[in-house]
Amino acid sequence: MGDLSKHFSRKEFECRLKGKPHGCGVKISLRIVHALENCRADPRVKFIRINSGCRCMEHPESVKRARAGKAPSYHSPQKDGFCHAVDIVMFGHDGRALSLKDQYEIAGAQPVFWDGGIGIYPDWNTPGIHVDDGPCRRWTRKRGVYTPGINLD
């Protein structure tokens, strides 16, 4: 039982530095949490692991983006003060990660993500996806290279 929704708690989304909670207080958008609950309700899904939720401006990924002159990630607080992105892996009832095709299909069925971002990451230790409620875009990241569109090959 979560403190944000039936299956998700604040702790799962909190900013982590070097694998430990940072305690910066950055919060995830409830739109994202509700969309994840809808994903969780899909009959193929037993649970969803949050790989990365919020990232404060001190997080190494945020610092790297700032140094490169890039806009903050949707993982970082936006103008409303909330983070709007999460990296996840969906698991099935057999305890194994669902295929990227299934994860993409389940996330893509959520209205919040229709117009948002969905990226697939086949080379994570356990392949998973990024979802956010920013502008509409799709990408695949393989071996550190981002390419537009979803490539499930």
Stockholm file with secondary structure:
# STOCKHOLM 1.0

chainA/1-153         MGDLSKHFSRKEFECRLKGKPHGCGVKISLRIVHALENCRADPRVKFIRINSGCRCMEHPESVKRARAGKAPSYHSPQKDGFCHAVDIVMFGHDGRALSLKDQYEIAGAQPVFWDGGIGIYPDWNTPGIHVDDGPCRRWTRKRGVYTPGINLD
#=GR chainA/1-153 SS CCSSSSSCCHHHHSCEETTEECCCCCEECHHHHHHHHHHHTSTTCSEEEEEECCCCTTSHHHHHHHHTTCCCCTTSCCTTSEECEEEEEEECTTSSBCCHHHHHHHHHTSHHHHSSEEEEETTSSSCEEEEESSSCEEEEEETTEEEESCCCC
#=GC SS_cons         CCSSSSSCCHHHHSCEETTEECCCCCEECHHHHHHHHHHHTSTTCSEEEEEECCCCTTSHHHHHHHHTTCCCCTTSCCTTSEECEEEEEEECTTSSBCCHHHHHHHHHTSHHHHSSEEEEETTSSSCEEEEESSSCEEEEEETTEEEESCCCC
//
